[in-house]
Amino acid sequence: IDSMVVGEGSTTTTANGEAAARSTSHIITTYESSSSTENDTDNNDKGPLLDLLKEAGFHDLDDDTLSRLPSWSKVNELYGMEGPPKIYGLEQCPNFRHFSDPADHFVGVAGAFNSGTNLLAELLIANCHNKDRMSKYGSFNAGIRWQVPWGKHNPPGDYEFRQSHKTAKDKNVDANNILPAVTIRDPFGWMGSMCRHHYTATWPHDEHRHCPNLLPDDQDRSQFRLRLYRKETVPVKVKYVGADIVRYHDSLAHFWNEWYKEYVDADFPRLIVRYEDLVFRPKETITQVCECFGGTLKSRFQYVVDTAKKGENAHGAMNLRTGYLEAIIRYGTDKNRYSGMTKEDLVYAKDKLSRHLMDFFGYRDPPDELMQ
């Protein structure tokens, strides 16, 4: 470990007046593996990212920005960038393309909260179109939908649910003609984002101290005494607005597992797309998603350089022009990957996170140093 900072412990007074230590001394605030600091100072190892940024319209980066850019070696270490983008379900593409009239086919975006659904939607809208559909219904009918008809954040449910639970604009859309393109994120980064923007998920946590919190520490139990009474983990409740669905999960890790399991086990064609590939390999990733549903990539690829969350539903402030650049800097390092967690949380996450999903998408377990 090159750098690891943990929060300082605190004490409380028990009923008999004795001071008892809180288990807050192991909350991680920052972490950087030694490879981060070794490689990130080598500008020669940033070539692939500099080329990517030039294509996206960023030229003549200043020294401060250049110093903040991760190395390609670090990105590769984090996400395994050898080979093509990691997309789950590509073998089902022919079945979808040959089902019904290609002119009636759409690709629709889905994903758990904070998984990058807006970025995928904007990249598809900017770069992909269904020529068969445009020929039949007009040039404005490109076949790209901002979300699947049953709601992008909702679990897919069964056949009846997908056909009957539809957003107002999608009442007449046959769910069988939709290819869901589902975004997934590194679960550790995703859990951190949930702490900042929890949407309709609720669980007992203090986002300024211990979050993500999978296992309650002493201070959690004191602060949320009733909600954590006789609980071994920190349970999560999710209410899906407009779908009359409430789900309960044993922890944030279980939430991640169980939400995606419904799409993994689905009996209909779907793709699960890694958010990190949308950031670091957008053109290759969008090409495969577009071609899967029968679309064609437009002649000139357009990058989404503004923040993908806009309007009244956006969360947090970000300079619009540097949205893409900041995403590369933020997600190209593991500095904040474990922030807010304890070593007990990390051990629990390693044990409970779906090994199938972790291995397929190349998401790393926490380093042993942090779990000892």
N, C-alpha and C positions, 0 to 999 in steps of 0.2 A: 504494500500500500504506500503510495506516495503521500497522500493526504487524507486523513480521516478526522473529522471533528465531531464530537458527541456533546449532547447537552449536559449541563451540570446537574447533579442530583439535588434533591430537596428533601426536607424533613417535615414530619408532622408529629403531633403529640397524641399519644394514645390515651385511653380513658384513665390509665393509672399514672399519667404524667410523664411516661418515658418517651424519648424521641425515637421515632421509627423512620428508617430511610425509605424514601419513595424509590420505585424502580424506574426512575427517569434518566439515570445516568448513561443509559445505553441508546438513547435516541440519536439517530444519525442525522447530521445536518448537511455535510458534504462528504463526497468520496471521489477520489480519482485514482485509477490504477496507474502504476508507474509508466505503462506504455503511453498513456495520454500525454504526460508532460514530456516524454522523450521524443515522440513522433510529431506532436503538434507544433514544435518549433522548427520543423524541417519543411520549408515551403515547397521543396521539390516533391514532397509526398502529398501535396494538396492539388496536384495537377488535375485529376479528374473532377474535383469539385470546382476548381477555377474554370475549367472548360464548361461545366454545367451552368455555372452562373453567367458566363459570357453568352451562352445560348439563350438564357433567360433575360438578357438585357442588362446585366450588371457588368460595368467596365471600370477599370482603374480604381480598384478598391484601395482605401487608405490603409496605412500601416496598422492602425488599431483594429480595423475589421479583419485584415489579413491575419493578424496575430490570434484573433478569436476563432478563426476557421479551424475545424478539426482536420486531422490528417485523414487521407483515404484509408490508411492502414487501420486507424481507430474505427472508422465506420465499418470496415470489413470485419474487424474483430467483434464489434457489437452485433452485427446483423448478418454476417456471412454473405457477402455480395458476389461470391463466385457463382457462375451459372446464371440462368434466367431469373426473373422475379419469382418470388414464392407465392403462387396463386393456387388455392385449393379448389378442385372441381373442374379443371380444364377438360378432363376426359368426357364430361357431359355436354360439351359444346356442340358436337355434331347432332346429338339427340334434340337439342333445343332448336338448332337451325332448320332441321328437317320436320319440325312439328308445325302444322298449320301453314298459313300463308305468311311468307317472310315479311310482307308489307305490313302485317299486323303485329310484328314483334317490337318489343321495347327492351331497353336495359334500365333498371331502376335501382337506386342506391338505398342501402340499408346499413345498419351498424349500431353497436351499443353507443351510449352517450360518450362523447369525447373521443371518438375513434377515428375522426377524420372524414366523416361522411360528406361534409360540404366541399372539401378539397376534391374528393373523387367526383362529385357531381359537376363542379365547375370545370374540371379537366375534361370530362366527357362531353359536356355541352360545347366547350371551345374547340374540341378536336375530333369528334366522332359524329357520324350521321348514317342513317339507314337509307340508302338510295332507293331501295324498293318502296319503302314507305313514302318517301318524298315524291316519287313518281306517281303513286296512287292517290295521295292525299294532299299534295302540295309541298312547296319548299320549306314551309315553316314546321312541318311534321317530321322532325329528324329522328324520332324514336328514342330520345333521351329523357328520362323522367328523374326529377329531383329526388324522388323517393318512391319506394314500392307502394302500391295502393293501400296496403294494410298498415302503413305508417313505418317510417324508416327505423325508429328506435324500438318499435314493438317486437316482441318475439314472433316468429312466423306462425306458430300454432299449427293447427291441422288444416286440411283442405277446406272444410266449411268456414273456418275463421278467415282464411285468406280470400275466399270468394265473397263473404258477407260483410266483413269489417273493412271498409274502404274510406279513404279520405273524400271530402266533398267533391274534389275535382276528378276523382277516379271511379265514380260510381258505375260507369259503363265499360270499364276495362276488365277484360278477362284475365284473371291472375295467371292463368296458364301461358299467356303470351308475354309475361314479364320474366326476364332473366335478372334475378337479384344479384347485384354486385355489392358484397358485404365487406366493410372495412374492419380490420382488426389491428390492435396496437400492442406493443410490448406491455405486458400486464403491469410491470412496475411503474412505467411512465404513465400508463392509463390510470392506475390507482391514485397516483399523485395528482393528476388532472381532476379526478373525481373529488378530491379534497377541496380543490379550488372552485369547481363548478359541479355541484352534485345533481343538478336537474331535479327529478322527482324521486331520487333515491335518498333515503334517510337512514342514519345509523348514529349511535352515540359516539361523538368524536369532538375533539378540540383541534381544529385545523391549524392553529398556531403553535401547537405543542406536539401531539402524538397523532399523526395522520400521514399516511394510511395506517390504521390500527386494526390488525387482524385478531390479535390477542390482547385483552385488556391488561394494562399494568395497574399498579395500586392507585395511581391518581385517577385513572379512568374510572375505576370502581368507586372511588370516593365521589367523583364529580357526577357520575351517572349511576348512582346507587340502585335506583329502582329498575332502570332499563337493563342493567347488567346483572341483576340479581340471579344467582345460580346459573349464569351463562359462562361457558368456557371460552367462547369466541365472541366477537363483536358482530351481532347479526345485522343484516341489511334488509330493508323493506323497499320495494320499488312499486310505485303506482303508475301505470301507463295511462296517460290522459287520453280520453276519447275511445279507449278500447275496453274499458271496464275490466282491466286485468290488474291484479296485485300479486306480486311474487315475493317470496321470502327466501333469503339465502343465509347460510351460516356465517359468511364473511364476504368481503370484497373479492377475495380470490375465488370463492364459490360463485359469486355473481358473474365474474368473467368466464369461468368454466361453463356454467349452466346456460348463459345467454348464447354462447357460440355453439354449444352442443346441439341446440335445436337446429341450427343451420348445417352443422356437420352431418347430423343424422337425417336430414331432410330427404324425402323421396321425390324431389323435383330438382331440375337443374338449377344450380346456383354457383357463384364464385365467391370465395373469401379472399380478399385482397389485403396485403400487408401495407399499412399506412407508411411505414418506413420506405417501402419501394416507391410510393407516390412522391415522397420527398427526394430521394436520392436517385431514383431511376424512373422518372415519370413517363417518359416517352415509351420506353419498352413495356411498361406496365399497362398504360392506356391502350397501346396497340393490341395487346393480347385480350383485354377486356372487350374492346370494340369489335374485334374480329370474331370473338366467341358468339356474340348474339347476331352476327350477320351484318355488322356495320362496316364502314370504310373510314379509315383515317383521312382527315383533310390534308391538303398538300403541304401546309406549313404548320408545324407544331407550335401551339401557343402555351406558354407557361402561365401559371397562376401566381403572380408575384405579390398581389395584394393579400391581406389576410382573408382567409376563406369564410370567416364568420363576420357577417355584415348586418347592418340594420338593427332593429330593436331586439332581435334574438341573439345578437353577438354578445360575447362575454369578455370583458376586459378591454383595455386600450392597447393598440399597437399601431405604430406608424404604418400606414397602408402600403407605402412603397417598399418597405423592408420586410414584409410578412414572410416571404419565401426565404430570404437571406437569414432571418432570425430563426426560422425553423431548421435550417441546415446547421446553424451554430448550436441550437438547443439540443437537437436530437442526435448530433454527431459526437456526443460525449456522454459518459456515465456519471458526470459530476453530481447530478441531482437525482439519479435513478432511485436511490434508496432513501432520500431525504424524508424525515419524519417517522421512520420505522425503527423498531428495535431489532436486536439480533434474534429475539424470539419470533418476531413477525417474519423475518427472512427465512428462518428454519421452517416455520409453518408453511410459508408460501412455497418453498421448494418442495415440500412434501405434498401439498394439496393442489397446486396448479396442474392442469391437465398436461401430462407428459406427451401425449399425442400432439397437442397444439404447440407446445413449447418446442418440441423437436422438429415438427414440420416447418414452422415459421422461423426457426433458427434463433429463438429467444433464449438467452443465457440464464443459467441459475446465478444467484448471488455468489460472490467470491467467498471461499472458505474463511478468509481472514475476518470477514464481517460477521460470520456465524459462530465464531468461537468465543 
